[in-house]
Amino acid sequence: MLSAATIAILVAMALALFRALAGPTVFDRILAVNSIATFTMLLIAAVGFLTERPDFLDIALVYALINFIGTIAVQKYFEHGALHHPGLEHEDDMPDAGGPP
């Protein structure tokens, strides 16, 4: 049964790859790449259970966190044009965090 789920994940990844290549906008492509990464995480977990290696689940969780952070960074880059705050160019311009000078 789990091998059928693995095949279904691979089919879904192929469909998401098609959307990533044919997406009309950049945001459609980013969403498709995020979906591919999510399916990859599911595939890692399923293969881990098929091979009786439950430690693959830890790898899948780390991959999911990296995928989430990467997607947020790419979305911010395409929305704002930079990953840093646009008004802060120098360290002296940084807001005071309330610590000692």
Backbone torsions as a table, in degrees:
resi	resn	phi	psi	omega
1	MET	NA	-39.4	-179.7
2	LEU	-70.2	-28.6	176.9
3	SER	-68.9	-33.0	174.9
4	ALA	-66.1	-38.1	177.0
5	ALA	-65.1	-37.8	178.0
6	THR	-63.6	-42.1	177.9
7	ILE	-64.8	-39.9	178.3
8	ALA	-64.5	-37.5	177.5
9	ILE	-64.7	-41.5	178.8
10	LEU	-64.1	-38.5	177.1
11	VAL	-65.5	-42.8	178.3
12	ALA	-63.8	-36.8	176.9
13	MET	-64.5	-38.6	178.3
14	ALA	-64.6	-41.0	177.7
15	LEU	-65.5	-40.0	177.9
16	ALA	-67.2	-34.7	176.7
17	LEU	-64.7	-40.0	175.5
18	PHE	-60.5	-42.2	179.2
19	ARG	-65.9	-35.3	179.7
20	ALA	-67.7	-35.3	-179.4
21	LEU	-80.5	-31.8	-174.8
22	ALA	-106.6	4.6	-177.0
23	GLY	-59.6	133.0	-178.0
24	PRO	-71.5	-29.5	-179.6
25	THR	-120.7	165.3	179.6
26	VAL	-65.3	-34.7	-178.7
27	PHE	-70.6	-33.4	173.4
28	ASP	-63.2	-40.0	180.0
29	ARG	-68.6	-40.0	178.0
30	ILE	-63.8	-42.8	178.4
31	LEU	-63.4	-38.6	178.7
32	ALA	-67.2	-40.7	177.9
33	VAL	-66.2	-37.6	175.8
34	ASN	-63.3	-39.7	177.3
35	SER	-64.8	-40.8	177.7
36	ILE	-61.1	-42.1	179.3
37	ALA	-66.2	-36.6	177.1
38	THR	-66.6	-41.8	176.6
39	PHE	-65.1	-34.5	176.5
40	THR	-63.8	-40.4	176.8
41	MET	-61.9	-43.7	177.2
42	LEU	-63.6	-38.3	179.2
43	LEU	-65.9	-41.2	177.1
44	ILE	-61.1	-43.4	179.8
45	ALA	-66.0	-42.0	-179.5
46	ALA	-66.3	-42.2	178.1
47	VAL	-65.3	-36.4	176.8
48	GLY	-61.2	-40.7	178.2
49	PHE	-74.6	-33.6	177.5
50	LEU	-65.4	-36.3	-178.7
51	THR	-94.2	7.6	179.7
52	GLU	57.6	42.4	175.9
53	ARG	-121.7	84.4	-177.0
54	PRO	-66.6	-12.5	177.3
55	ASP	-69.9	-13.3	174.2
56	PHE	-64.7	-24.0	179.3
57	LEU	-64.3	-36.1	175.8
58	ASP	-63.4	-41.8	178.4
59	ILE	-63.7	-40.9	179.2
60	ALA	-63.9	-38.7	178.9
61	LEU	-67.0	-41.6	176.9
62	VAL	-63.7	-41.3	177.8
63	TYR	-61.4	-38.9	178.7
64	ALA	-65.0	-41.1	178.5
65	LEU	-65.2	-42.5	177.8
66	ILE	-64.3	-39.3	178.0
67	ASN	-62.2	-44.3	-179.7
68	PHE	-62.9	-48.2	-179.1
69	ILE	-64.2	-41.1	178.8
70	GLY	-64.3	-40.9	179.3
71	THR	-65.4	-41.8	177.9
72	ILE	-62.9	-41.7	-179.7
73	ALA	-64.9	-42.8	-179.6
74	VAL	-67.0	-42.0	177.8
75	GLN	-61.4	-42.6	179.4
76	LYS	-65.1	-39.3	179.8
77	TYR	-63.2	-45.3	-177.9
78	PHE	-73.8	-26.1	179.3
79	GLU	-80.3	-42.4	-174.1
80	HIS	-106.5	-14.8	-180.0
81	GLY	86.1	-1.9	179.6
82	ALA	-157.9	159.4	178.4
83	LEU	-94.4	-10.1	179.6
84	HIS	-103.8	169.5	177.6
85	HIS	-68.3	124.3	-173.4
86	PRO	-64.8	-23.6	-177.9
87	GLY	-88.3	-11.0	-175.3
88	LEU	-108.3	103.5	-178.5
89	GLU	-100.6	-27.8	-176.4
90	HIS	-121.5	159.1	179.3
91	GLU	-65.3	-28.5	179.5
92	ASP	-67.9	-23.4	-178.9
93	ASP	-84.2	-3.4	-176.5
94	MET	-67.8	142.4	178.4
95	PRO	-67.7	147.6	-179.1
96	ASP	-73.0	129.4	-178.3
97	ALA	-87.0	2.8	177.9
98	GLY	92.3	4.0	-179.5
99	GLY	-87.2	-179.2	178.1
100	PRO	-66.4	153.1	-177.5
101	PRO	-69.4	NA	NA
